[in-house]
Amino acid sequence: MVVKINENYLKLKSSYLFVEVARREAEFREAHPDADVIKMGIGDVTKPLAPAVVEAFGKAVDEMGNADTFMGYGPEQGYEFLADAIIKNDYEPLGISLDTNEVFISDGAKCDTGNIQEIFGIDNKIAVTDPVYTVYVDTNVMAGRTGEMGEDGMYEGLTYLKCNAENNFVPELPAEPVDIIYLCYPNNPTGTTLTKDQLKVFVDYAIENKAIILFDAAYEIFIREDNVPHSIFEIEGAKEVAIEFRSFSKTAGFTGTRCGYTVVPKELKAYDSEGNAVDVNPLWNRRQTTKFNGASYPVQRAAEAVFSPEGKKQINDAIDYYMENAKIIRESLSDIGLDVYGGVSSPYVWVKTPNDMDSWDFFDILLNEANIVGTPGSGFGPSGEGYLRLTAFNTLENTKEAMDRISKLEF
Ligand SMILES: *Cc1c(COP(=O)(O)O)cnc(C)c1O
């Protein structure tokens, strides 16, 4: 007898992207130690926590150090005070009513979007958009829902919904039936959005086909367009077919602080092998209470402060700052004749490479000739080939300087 590993892990082809970006950047810096490299590649915020958040965080830490107010294990699903604040601020204004037991607070949306597949059967057919936030793909590979990755960069058994300039980044419904569809809007990496009508097409598909939509709304706060839904539950019937993921990471700079939440409506059903409807909410509750012990109390108090009047103002100022950067990126690149997408309701701008060069060639030109680090679109899936992602998570000065440099290049 020898110990066996989970061979599904051997199918994984990822981590190549950011490792390769870092390798090329390091190589460039070594050859050009004096170069002022501007990083516009990583999807991480750059502004610190808002003062209102820091104050609440600190106060809660003090409570933890005092015998009278110390808190031990909290509810695995999160504290009622935060679930209440989420419902009151993120859903009620949209006309969506939820109970606190439909909101599951966690240490972030990456874990939740990665873990959610556990409560669904192994033989479900999965669809993802292409390009994609790779967590959705890799967690299904790990679970064994795919075969090997083919020459075309796609895992066997997975359905890829192509998003490119030809279809205006609006995915078409899957050609063959699927059971679970991952959607992320505003999208990472393309920065594009779906209108209510475009999202309704997917909700109607799910209702008709007894499928489920896993809707990642991590970038909801960046929405600036009127007809773009802030929650999938704005679409009629969505509570019967969708789970929504949100995060304080991009919203309020919590990437290093860690807090997110997942809404699993009580109306949501999946089916057992005999075709009987089963409630999904209690299954996620069971999964979380078994494998997760809750986000920390100070972090949840800090997240609650995001919804205070001062917190809201400070956070919206930070988002406005990033969105000004996004606007500058969009306009500067359009002005020099590049095709740009996204960046209107998203901190990401998706740039078509000039002269149809491939993503890595454009990456190298930007690095070597303008000392700017982007992220090659091909790293997010085969349909990302020929694009590059730039992020607005930077200072205004760096953003302007980067655009000045790109504007001087000849393509
Ligand atoms: C950043 C991001 C998240 C948030 O992840 P956290 O674990 O909450 O930091 C979720 N989904 C997408 C698509 C993201 O880009």
The ligand as an SDF file (V2000), in Angstrom:
LIG
                    3D

 15 15  0  0  0  0  0  0  0  0999 V2000
  -11.1060   39.9960   -6.0000 C   0  0  0  0  0  0  0  0  0  0  0  0
  -12.1970   39.0700   -6.4070 C   0  0  0  0  0  0  0  0  0  0  0  0
  -12.9900   38.4370   -5.4540 C   0  0  0  0  0  0  0  0  0  0  0  0
  -12.8380   38.7410   -3.9830 C   0  0  0  0  0  0  0  0  0  0  0  0
  -12.1050   37.8000   -3.3450 O   0  0  0  0  0  0  0  0  0  0  0  0
  -11.8950   37.9080   -1.7730 P   0  0  0  0  0  0  0  0  0  0  0  0
  -11.5520   36.5040   -1.3920 O   0  0  0  0  0  0  0  0  0  0  0  0
  -13.1750   38.3710   -1.1630 O   0  0  0  0  0  0  0  0  0  0  0  0
  -10.7590   38.8600   -1.5470 O   0  0  0  0  0  0  0  0  0  0  0  0
  -13.9920   37.5870   -5.8660 C   0  0  0  0  0  0  0  0  0  0  0  0
  -14.2330   37.3940   -7.1760 N   0  0  0  0  0  0  0  0  0  0  0  0
  -13.5110   37.9990   -8.1250 C   0  0  0  0  0  0  0  0  0  0  0  0
  -13.8460   37.7770   -9.5410 C   0  0  0  0  0  0  0  0  0  0  0  0
  -12.4580   38.8410   -7.7640 C   0  0  0  0  0  0  0  0  0  0  0  0
  -11.7250   39.4300   -8.7120 O   0  0  0  0  0  0  0  0  0  0  0  0
  1  2  1  0
  2  3  1  0
  2 14  2  0
  3  4  1  0
  3 10  2  0
  4  5  1  0
  5  6  1  0
  6  7  2  0
  6  8  1  0
  6  9  1  0
 10 11  1  0
 11 12  2  0
 12 13  1  0
 12 14  1  0
 14 15  1  0
M  END
$$$$
